[in-house]
Amino acid sequence: MECGSQLDPIMLTSSTTRRILLVEDESVIRELSTGALVSAGYDVDAVGEAQSGWEALQARAYDLLITDNQMPGLSGADLVLKVRSARMTLPVIFASGSIDPAQVAAGSPFQPVSTLPKPFTSDQLLAIVAEVLRLASRAPNRPGIYSCASGGSCRHWGLNE
């Protein structure tokens, strides 16, 4: 599926609303991303810092975590490490302009994560979210590793065993 392609609305809806936690310190990106996700039918909680994201994860169950990386205080990478250390199996999308490929490489403690490099469009965000949730629903305890390069195609890299 091309990230910039029009999405079939049927792909984005299901019998149960998917709950997403969005962690983004830039208010404009947080608001635009939240708006796109809510318009697509997702239940979204959005916070402006990773520590607030961690607290939200402790208080409520989510189907997906979308996080920026570079934020004041706790980084997105730190948040993902906390999630993995707590053995939370929810899929993660790094939506960031600064993603170290070594962090998401095979064998790293970050696996499995998906990446969405900034800047991204609403269509790219919705495409990777739909794809990650679709694949994660097939193996809820083993979410996949995906990438959606800006202007490129979303692809499945494999499963973390």
N, C-alpha and C positions, 0 to 999 in steps of 0.2 A: 504494500500500500504506500503510495506516495504521501508524504507528510503534508504537502501543500494542496492535496486534492480535496474536493468536496466530500464531506462525510455523509454516509447514509444515516439518517436519524434513528433508524431501527437499531443500528449497531450500538448507539449510545444509551438506549433505554433497556430496561429489564424489568422483571416482575418485582424486584427489590431495588430500592434506591441505594446506590453505593455511596459510602461515607468516605470523604477525602479530607486529609489534613494538609493544608498548604502553609509552609513556613517560608516567608519572604520578607526581608527587611525593607525593601523598596516599596513604598506605599502604592505607587502607580502600577507597578507590575502585579502586586498583590491584589489590588482592586480589579484590574483588567482580567487577570487569570481567574479570580473568583467569579466574576461576572460571566465569563465564557463557560466555566464549569457548571455554574448554577443554571444557566440557560440551556445547557445540554442535559439537565435533569439530575445532576449529582447533588448530594448533601455535602456542603463544604464548610469547614471551620478554617479560618485563616488567622494566623498570628504573625507578629513582626519580629520574633526572635526565637532562636533554637531552644532556649530554656523554657519558654512558654509552650513551645511545641512538645518538649519532653513531658511537661506537666499535663498537657492535653492528652498525650498518649497514655499516661498513667490513669486518667480519669474516664476515658471513653475508648471504645473499640473503633478502629478504622479499617477500611479495605485497602487504602493506599496512602502513602506519605509522599508528598512532593516538597522538596526542600532546595533552597539556594545553598551555596557553600559558604561564601565569604560574608559573614555577618559579625557584628560586634559581639563580644563575649564568646559564647559557645558557637562553633562553626557548624555548618551542615554536616561536614565530615564527622565531627565529634558527635553530633546527634545520631547519625547512622551507626557509629560504633556503639553508642549506648543502646540503641534499638537491637542490634545484633547481640550485644552482651546480655541483654535481657531476654534473649531467645524469642523476640517478636518476629513472626514470619511474614509480616505484611510486606508487599512489594514497595520499593522505593524508586522514585524518579528524582535524579539530580538535575534540576533546571538551573543551570549556572553558567556564567561566562568563564569560570575558572575551575575546570575539572582536570585533575591530574590523571592521565590515563593509567598510571601505575596503581592508583587507588581503586579503580574498577576492573583491573586485570584479573585474569583467572588466578585463583588461589589467594586473593587478598581478603582480608576480613570484611570488606565492604560487600562482598557478593551475597546475594544477587542484588544488583541495582540496575536501573535504566538511566540513560543520559539524554538530556535535551539541552543542547548548548544555547545560550543566549547570544543574540536576540532570537526569539521565536515568535511565530504567529499563533493566533488562537487556534487556527486549523491544525498546526503542528502539535500544539498542546493537547487538543482533543483527540487527535489521532494516536499519539503515544499513550495517553490515558486509557482510551478504549482498548488498544492492543494489549497493554500490560494487564488490565483487569480481565480481559478475555482469556489470556493465557494463564494468569494466576488462578482463575476460577476452575481451570482444568486440573490444576495440582495445587490446592490451597496451601499446602505446607512446603511447597517447593517453587516459589515464584521464579520467573525467568529473568534473564539478563538481556536487555534490549538497548538499542541505540537509535537515535533519530537525529542524524546530522542535519544542520540547517540547510534546507533546500534539497536534502537527499531523501533516501527512503528509510522507513522504519524496518528494522530487521531483527530477528531473533538470534542471539549469539549462543544460546544453549541453556542448560539447566545446571544449577549448582547441586551436586550430589551430596 
